[in-house]
Every structure is written in C-alpha cells, then in structure tokens.
Amino acid sequence: MTGLTHIDEAGAARMVDVAGKAVTAREAIASGRITMSAVAAAAIGAGTAKKGDVLAVARVAGIMAAKRTSDLIPLCHPLPLTKVEIDLVVDETGVTATATASTEGKTGVEMEALTAATVTLLTIYDMAKAIDQTMVLSDIRVRAKSGGKSGNWTA
C-alpha cells in the first residue's frame, strides 16, 4: 500500500505527518451549483423566501463549515484559516457558490474550500426547499490552489 499518504504500510488509515513541511501561504478556490425552478431562484434573488435572506445565511454557513472541516473529514488537519470568502451568483436557474479559503501553514486548504462550497449549497437547499424540493447540487470541485511544494494549479 505504498504511495498513498493516508494509509500506512499495513493498510491502516493515518493522518499525514506534516512536521517537516515548510509553512507557506496557501489558497484554494472551490465552487458548486444548485439548480432550481425559476420561482425559487427569483425568490432567493429578491430576498423574499419565507425563511429569510437565503444568501446571507448560506454565506455564513459556508464560512462556519470551512472552520469546522477537520471535525467533519476524519484525516484533515485543523488549520488556522486566515480568510474564507463565499461568492454567490444567482441566475434564472439557480445559484453558483464559489468559496475561497486561505491559510499560512504546512498543508493545503482544498478540503476547507470544498466544505465551504458544499455547505453553502446545502443551506440554500434547506432554506428554499419549501419552494422547490427538486433542487439539485452539482459540479462541486476545486477550481484552483496555490502554495506548498506542488505550487499553483488551476482547473
């Protein structure tokens, strides 16, 4: 089982030792989309959903989720995040969420960005499900990362 960083020689799960890695500025950008009816998208965009300001609550949920990533993903290191930003774009068929997470540390922030984007979308679903129960989350992915030994990467 060599070559897999989260598995030891005996095949057991392990947390990667990052003690010898250099501290660098790291950033990751992840995005995803929730598609929905035009009625739901219009209500979210206008801020008229019965549960309140869907976008504001979803943005805060995404930021909070990024900060809790190591509690949710078993082998993730807890990171001191220096920035988490959620950008939301509403159009006639849904909402696209883009999450940016940054740190100065020894390991990357891809999981934090992915968690932030996903929980943002889940919160939108929760707050708008009374309008449209057929919403679909999709296209959740890392768009870019920078910092660390492997350097910069863009999808």
Helices and strands as residue ranges (DSSP letters): E 24-35, H 38-46, H 54-67, H 69-72, E 81-91, E 94-105, H 110-128, E 136-146, E 153-154
